[in-house]
């Protein structure tokens, strides 16, 4: 029998996938691209709203990431035999802490109003296509295809 407290494990798993080196966006590490995007804007945080309506910063790639992670939450709920009605809202935040550090956080709110949360701090540098090689394979959450 499923329980709403399984959202805590889903938060942990989604965040592990989000911060993973296999989280590719167009063949490059997504988080490095997020840092480069924030640096271009002069901002320090990206927030993906994954609730009833998806909201992401004004970028096709970031909107695609938001859609992918909302779908990932529902795929994990399905794997845990959790009804979709239990999901009320979710937010993923990515914040630059220092030049080479970033904080990642996810919150999922259940239909009863309880918030489940997970966070971690990772090392990350801005995407640089001169130093990085594009990944060709499609494995893990690579290319965020949702399969």
SVG drawing of the C-alpha trace seen along z (x, -y; Angstrom):
<svg xmlns="http://www.w3.org/2000/svg" viewBox="-7 -41 46 43">
<polyline fill="none" stroke="black" stroke-width="0.4" points="0.0,0.0 1.4,-3.4 1.7,-6.3 2.3,-10.0 5.5,-9.8 7.0,-8.2 7.3,-11.7 10.4,-12.1 12.1,-9.3 10.9,-10.7 12.4,-14.1 15.7,-12.4 15.7,-10.4 14.7,-13.3 17.4,-15.5 20.0,-12.8 19.0,-12.6 19.0,-16.4 22.5,-16.8 23.9,-13.7 26.7,-14.1 24.4,-12.1 21.8,-14.8 22.4,-16.0 20.8,-18.8 21.7,-18.8 24.6,-16.6 26.2,-18.7 25.8,-18.6 22.6,-20.5 23.8,-22.1 26.8,-23.6 24.4,-25.1 22.2,-26.5 25.2,-28.2 26.2,-29.7 22.6,-30.9 22.5,-32.5 25.8,-34.2 24.6,-35.7 21.5,-37.1 23.4,-38.2 21.1,-36.1 21.8,-33.6 18.9,-31.3 16.7,-29.3 13.3,-28.1 11.2,-25.4 7.6,-25.4 6.2,-21.9 2.7,-22.2 -0.6,-22.3 1.1,-24.6 4.8,-24.4 6.8,-27.6 10.5,-28.0 12.8,-30.9 12.3,-32.2 14.4,-29.6 13.3,-26.6 16.0,-24.4 14.9,-25.3 11.2,-24.8 12.1,-21.3 14.0,-20.5 10.9,-21.6 8.6,-19.4 11.0,-16.4 11.2,-16.7 7.5,-17.0 7.1,-13.9 9.8,-12.2 7.8,-12.9 4.7,-11.3 6.7,-8.3 8.1,-7.7 4.6,-8.1 3.3,-5.5 6.2,-3.1 5.2,-3.5 1.5,-3.0 0.7,-6.5 -2.4,-8.2 -1.8,-11.4 -4.3,-13.2 -1.9,-13.1 0.4,-15.6 -0.5,-19.2 2.7,-21.2 6.5,-20.9 9.4,-23.3 13.0,-22.6 15.5,-25.4 19.1,-25.7 21.2,-28.5 24.8,-29.6 26.4,-29.7 30.0,-30.5 31.9,-30.5 32.2,-26.7 29.4,-25.6 25.7,-25.4 22.7,-24.4 20.0,-22.2 16.6,-21.8 13.3,-20.1 10.0,-20.5 6.9,-18.5 3.6,-19.4 0.9,-16.7 -2.8,-17.2 -3.0,-17.4 -0.6,-20.4 2.4,-18.6 5.8,-19.6 8.5,-17.1 12.0,-18.4 15.5,-17.4 18.6,-19.5 22.2,-19.2 25.2,-21.3 27.5,-20.3 30.6,-21.5 29.7,-22.9 31.3,-25.3 29.7,-27.2 29.4,-25.3 32.3,-25.9 32.0,-24.2 35.7,-24.8 36.7,-22.6 33.8,-20.1 33.0,-17.4 29.4,-16.7 28.0,-13.3 27.0,-11.1 25.3,-8.3 21.8,-8.1 21.8,-6.5 20.8,-7.4 18.7,-10.6 20.8,-11.6 19.2,-14.2 16.2,-14.3 14.0,-12.2 11.9,-10.9 12.3,-7.2"/>
</svg>
